[in-house]
Amino acid sequence: MPNPDDEWEKWGRSDPYYGVTTSSEYLGQHLSDKNWNEFFQSGVELTKVVFPIIEKHFRENWTPKVAVDFGCGVGRLAIPLAKRCQRVIGIDVSEAMLRETRANAEKTGTANIEFIKGDDGLTLLSKPFDYFQSFHVFQHIPVTRGMRILQQLVTHLQPEGVGIVHVPFLDSANRSHKMINWMQANMPFIHGVVNILKRRPWGWPVMQMNVYSVNALLAMLSANGCSNVYIETICYGRFQSAVLYFQKKNVDKSSIY
């Protein structure tokens, strides 16, 4: 199986903006000013959506002190997030993506943001944080590995802190389509053949799509003190996805019966 971290490094070097959105207008490393502005405006609009939900269900008039954007890519969400938080930490496994997002932060004059390379143990994440978010990221991580990483994020979240994670939970593709997708993700030769048939370069990177169990996510959150959960569902193409908003509480286990 191709290493997903290596594949994301390829996306970061060749098509970092397309790798984030898979929209054809963002193909190519260098975007027109119009496409660049549209790309980042989509991040601004998403940020405008999520914070009213947080304020309605968890914390009113809240300004996070330290926020984490896990899988920050080129900074589409991390940069607008920095306008709402005291400090932001962007995490990504791709050094090429991080180089691009640092340039974007400098271009936008965003100074209260730093970027670190991610690993499964979040070993470079030394600062405590009271908010984290991850959109369109965990679907590209194998489920067992993704659950471990998400648990690390929840463990490091401070009490009363809030987290948001987006994951697909249902793939409506038929069995044959799913089999072809599995072969592409696990058999590089098959992926290369499909690339040629679609008039792409042979080495066009693999983009895994994985489906998570909402039940397993809820069980993990509950076990780590996040029993206050709000869920919205959305549809992207053939995938039904869940966006889970949750707050971490101090739990006195002796009071549970």
C-alpha positions in Angstrom: 0.0 0.0 0.0 1.4 3.4 -0.9 2.3 5.5 2.2 -0.4 8.2 2.5 2.1 10.6 3.9 4.3 10.2 0.8 1.3 10.7 -1.4 0.4 13.9 0.3 4.0 15.1 -0.1 3.5 14.6 -3.8 0.3 16.6 -3.8 2.1 19.4 -1.9 4.8 19.5 -4.5 2.6 19.3 -7.6 -0.9 20.4 -6.9 -1.3 21.6 -3.3 -4.6 23.5 -3.9 -6.2 20.8 -5.9 -5.1 18.3 -3.2 -7.2 20.3 -0.7 -10.4 20.7 -2.8 -10.1 18.4 -5.8 -11.6 21.2 -7.9 -10.2 21.4 -11.4 -9.8 25.2 -11.3 -7.1 24.8 -8.6 -4.9 22.4 -10.7 -1.4 23.7 -10.9 0.9 25.0 -8.3 0.5 28.6 -9.2 -3.0 30.0 -9.2 -4.4 33.2 -10.7 -5.2 36.0 -8.2 -8.9 35.4 -8.8 -8.7 31.6 -8.0 -6.4 32.2 -5.1 -8.8 34.7 -3.6 -11.8 32.4 -4.2 -9.9 29.5 -2.6 -9.2 31.4 0.6 -12.7 33.0 0.7 -14.1 29.5 0.9 -12.1 29.1 4.1 -13.5 32.4 5.5 -17.0 31.3 4.8 -16.6 28.0 6.5 -15.2 29.7 9.6 -18.2 32.0 9.6 -20.4 28.9 9.8 -18.7 26.9 12.5 -18.2 29.5 15.2 -21.9 30.5 15.6 -22.6 26.7 16.1 -19.9 26.6 18.8 -21.4 29.7 20.5 -24.9 28.3 20.3 -24.2 24.8 21.7 -21.0 25.2 23.8 -19.5 28.6 24.6 -21.0 32.0 24.1 -18.8 34.9 22.9 -15.7 32.7 22.9 -12.2 33.5 21.7 -9.9 30.5 21.8 -6.5 31.2 23.2 -4.6 28.5 21.2 -6.3 26.7 18.3 -5.1 23.8 16.2 -5.9 23.2 12.5 -5.0 19.5 11.9 -4.3 18.8 8.3 -3.9 22.5 7.5 -2.8 22.0 3.9 -2.0 25.4 2.4 -3.7 27.4 5.2 -7.3 27.7 3.7 -8.8 27.4 7.2 -5.8 28.1 9.4 -5.4 31.7 8.1 -9.0 32.9 8.7 -9.0 31.0 12.0 -6.1 33.1 13.1 -8.4 36.2 12.9 -10.7 34.7 15.5 -8.1 33.2 17.9 -5.2 34.5 19.9 -2.8 31.9 18.3 -3.1 29.1 15.8 -1.0 26.1 15.2 -1.3 24.5 11.7 -0.3 20.8 11.5 0.4 18.9 8.3 2.4 15.8 7.3 3.6 17.4 4.1 6.6 19.7 4.2 5.7 21.0 0.7 2.2 21.9 2.0 3.7 23.7 5.0 6.1 25.7 2.8 3.1 26.9 0.7 1.0 27.8 3.8 3.9 29.7 5.4 4.1 31.7 2.2 0.3 32.3 2.3 0.5 33.4 5.9 3.2 35.9 5.0 1.2 37.1 2.0 -1.8 37.8 4.2 0.1 39.4 7.0 -0.9 36.7 9.4 1.6 36.7 12.3 -0.2 34.8 15.1 0.2 31.5 13.4 2.9 28.8 13.4 3.1 25.5 11.4 4.6 22.2 12.5 5.0 18.8 10.7 2.6 16.2 12.0 3.2 12.7 13.1 0.9 10.1 14.7 2.0 11.0 18.2 1.8 14.8 17.7 5.3 14.9 19.3 6.0 18.4 18.1 2.8 19.8 19.6 4.1 21.2 22.8 1.6 24.0 23.5 -1.7 23.2 25.2 -4.8 24.2 23.2 -8.4 24.8 23.8 -9.8 24.4 20.3 -9.0 22.1 17.4 -10.6 21.5 14.0 -10.1 19.1 11.1 -12.0 19.3 7.9 -11.6 17.0 4.9 -8.5 15.3 6.4 -9.3 12.1 8.3 -11.0 10.6 5.2 -7.6 10.4 3.7 -6.1 8.6 6.7 -6.6 4.8 7.2 -9.3 4.4 9.9 -7.2 2.6 12.6 -4.4 5.2 12.3 -6.9 8.1 12.1 -8.7 7.0 15.3 -5.3 7.0 17.1 -4.5 10.4 15.9 -7.9 11.8 16.8 -7.6 10.4 20.3 -4.3 12.1 20.7 -5.9 15.4 19.7 -8.8 14.9 22.1 -6.4 13.8 24.9 -4.4 17.1 24.5 -7.5 19.2 24.4 -7.9 21.3 27.6 -11.0 20.9 29.8 -13.8 23.1 28.5 -12.1 23.1 25.1 -14.0 22.5 21.9 -13.2 20.2 18.9 -14.6 19.7 15.5 -13.9 16.8 13.2 -15.3 16.0 9.7 -15.5 12.4 8.6 -17.4 10.4 5.9 -19.6 7.7 7.4 -21.3 6.2 4.3 -20.0 5.5 0.7 -22.9 5.1 -1.7 -20.7 3.8 -4.5 -21.6 0.3 -5.8 -19.5 -2.7 -5.0 -17.5 -2.7 -8.3 -16.6 1.0 -7.8 -15.5 0.4 -4.2 -13.3 -2.5 -5.4 -11.6 -0.3 -8.1 -11.0 2.3 -5.4 -9.5 -0.3 -3.1 -7.2 -1.6 -5.9 -6.1 2.0 -6.7 -5.2 2.7 -3.1 -3.4 -0.6 -2.5 -1.9 -1.6 -5.9 0.3 1.1 -7.5 0.2 -0.6 -10.9 -3.6 -0.5 -11.1 -3.6 3.1 -10.0 -1.1 3.9 -12.7 -3.3 2.2 -15.3 -6.3 4.1 -14.2 -4.4 7.4 -14.3 -3.4 6.7 -18.0 -7.0 5.8 -18.9 -8.1 9.2 -17.3 -5.3 11.0 -19.3 -3.4 11.8 -16.1 0.4 11.2 -15.5 1.2 7.6 -14.5 2.5 8.8 -11.1 -0.5 11.0 -10.2 -0.7 10.6 -6.4 -3.2 8.3 -4.7 -5.9 10.0 -2.7 -7.4 7.6 -0.2 -11.1 7.9 0.8 -11.9 6.1 4.1 -15.2 5.8 5.9 -15.4 6.0 9.7 -17.9 4.6 12.2 -19.8 7.4 14.0 -20.5 4.9 16.8 -16.8 4.3 17.3 -16.1 8.1 17.2 -18.8 8.7 19.8 -17.5 5.9 22.1 -13.9 7.3 21.9 -15.1 10.9 22.6 -17.2 9.7 25.6 -14.3 7.7 27.0 -12.2 10.9 26.9 -14.6 13.2 28.6 -16.4 14.6 25.5 -20.0 13.5 26.2 -21.5 16.8 25.0 -21.7 16.3 21.2 -23.5 18.1 18.4 -23.6 16.4 14.9 -24.5 17.8 11.5 -24.5 15.7 8.3 -23.6 16.8 4.8 -23.2 15.1 1.4 -20.2 15.4 -0.9 -20.7 13.4 -4.0 -21.1 9.8 -3.2 -20.1 10.3 0.5 -22.4 11.1 3.4 -20.3 12.9 6.0 -20.7 13.9 9.6 -19.3 17.0 11.3 -18.9 16.3 15.0 -18.7 19.3 17.4 -17.8 18.4 21.0 -16.7 19.9 24.3 -14.4 18.3 26.8 -15.4 18.3 30.4 -13.7 17.4 33.7 -15.3 14.1 34.6 -15.5 12.9 38.1 -15.8 9.1 37.5 -16.7 8.4 41.1 -20.0 10.2 40.4 -21.0 7.9 37.5 -23.4 5.1 38.4 
